[in-house]
Amino acid sequence: MKRDTRLSGVLHALLHMAEHDRAPMTSDMLAHCMSTNPAVVRRTMAGLREAGIVTSVKGHGGGWSLARDLSQVTLRDVYAALGMTTVFCIGHRNGKPECLLEQVANEAMDDALARAESMLVGRLNEITVASLSVTFHQRAALLTKERSSHAV
């Protein structure tokens, strides 16, 4: 089953943008970070621009910049800006089955999926992109400390 990795890729790009001292990053630079091509970056970032998460400036010295403080941006905001409509790719074999057994099975699946999606989206709403940056800096400091202690 193919997974939709846009959310993960965009979060990665936003964190690189945060580390880039608010200077614009070109689509080429972000494409390198995301291991994709610049056209994919432009298409993907367009939704974030419409949501007011990033801005873009064309031409020399232009590129993509953060438009909001990442402490004000949740993973749910990014998820919505990407236009992601469903979390799970599980579906019914038949949307309107005549068989009562299949109807019961579909209803059970619908309930389970709705509950799981509600929990996941609720959790995404609790996590800010800035909190990911904090975790990164904590891990980077720990790694630096470990490396310096091994060098002695």
C-alpha positions in Angstrom: 0.0 0.0 0.0 1.4 3.4 -1.0 1.6 5.9 1.8 1.0 9.6 1.5 4.2 11.2 2.8 3.4 14.9 2.1 2.8 15.8 5.7 6.1 14.3 6.8 8.0 15.9 3.9 6.4 19.4 4.5 7.1 19.2 8.3 10.7 18.4 7.4 10.8 21.4 5.0 9.3 23.8 7.6 11.9 22.8 10.2 14.7 23.5 7.6 13.1 26.8 6.9 13.1 27.6 10.7 16.8 26.7 10.9 17.5 28.9 7.9 17.3 32.1 10.0 14.1 33.4 8.3 16.0 33.9 5.0 14.0 32.7 2.0 14.7 29.2 0.8 14.4 28.5 -2.9 12.3 25.6 -4.3 15.6 24.0 -5.3 17.0 24.2 -1.7 13.7 22.8 -0.3 13.6 20.1 -3.0 17.1 19.0 -1.9 15.9 18.8 1.7 12.8 16.9 0.8 14.5 14.6 -1.8 12.1 15.6 -4.5 12.1 18.1 -7.4 11.3 21.9 -7.3 8.0 21.5 -9.1 6.7 19.2 -6.4 7.9 21.7 -3.8 6.0 24.5 -5.5 2.8 22.5 -5.8 3.0 21.3 -2.2 3.9 24.7 -0.7 1.1 26.4 -2.5 -1.5 25.1 0.0 0.7 26.3 2.9 0.9 29.7 1.3 -2.9 29.9 0.9 -3.2 28.9 4.6 -0.8 31.7 5.6 1.9 29.4 6.9 4.5 30.4 4.3 5.0 33.2 1.9 6.8 33.2 -1.4 8.7 35.8 -3.4 9.6 35.4 -7.0 12.9 36.4 -8.6 16.5 36.9 -7.5 16.7 36.7 -3.7 13.3 35.2 -3.5 12.0 31.9 -2.3 9.8 30.5 0.5 9.7 32.0 4.0 7.8 31.3 7.1 4.8 33.6 7.4 3.8 32.7 11.0 5.6 31.8 14.2 5.8 28.0 14.2 4.5 28.0 17.8 1.2 29.1 16.2 1.2 26.3 13.6 -0.1 22.9 14.6 0.5 19.7 12.7 -3.3 19.7 12.1 -2.9 23.2 10.4 -0.3 21.8 8.0 -2.4 18.6 7.4 -5.4 20.8 6.5 -3.2 23.1 4.3 -2.1 20.2 2.3 -5.7 19.4 1.5 -5.6 16.0 3.1 -9.1 14.8 3.4 -8.7 11.4 4.9 -6.2 9.8 7.1 -6.8 6.1 6.3 -7.0 4.5 2.9 -9.2 1.7 4.1 -12.5 1.6 2.4 -15.6 -0.5 1.6 -15.7 -3.1 -1.1 -19.2 -1.9 -1.9 -20.4 1.5 -0.7 -24.1 0.5 -0.7 -24.3 -3.2 -0.3 -27.6 -5.1 -0.5 -26.2 -7.8 1.8 -27.1 -7.2 5.4 -23.9 -8.9 6.6 -21.8 -6.5 4.4 -23.8 -3.5 5.7 -23.0 -4.5 9.3 -19.4 -5.0 8.5 -19.2 -1.5 6.8 -20.9 0.2 9.7 -18.4 -1.4 12.1 -15.5 -0.2 9.9 -17.0 3.3 9.6 -17.3 3.6 13.4 -13.7 2.3 14.1 -12.2 4.5 11.4 -14.1 7.6 12.5 -12.9 7.1 16.1 -9.3 6.5 15.1 -9.3 9.5 12.7 -10.8 11.7 15.4 -8.1 10.7 17.9 -5.3 11.2 15.4 -6.5 14.6 14.2 -7.0 15.7 17.8 -3.4 14.7 18.6 -2.2 16.6 15.5 -4.0 19.6 16.8 -2.0 19.4 20.1 1.5 19.4 18.5 3.0 22.6 17.2 5.8 22.7 14.6 7.8 24.7 17.1 7.7 21.8 19.5 9.4 19.6 16.9 12.1 22.3 16.5 12.6 22.2 20.3 13.0 18.4 20.2 15.5 18.7 17.4 17.7 21.2 19.3 17.6 19.0 22.4 18.7 16.0 20.4 21.4 18.0 18.6 22.8 19.3 21.9 22.8 15.8 23.3 24.6 14.4 20.3 27.2 17.2 20.4 27.8 16.5 24.1 28.2 12.8 23.4 30.6 13.4 20.5 32.7 15.8 22.6 32.9 13.3 25.5 34.1 10.5 23.1 36.7 12.8 21.6 38.5 13.1 25.0 
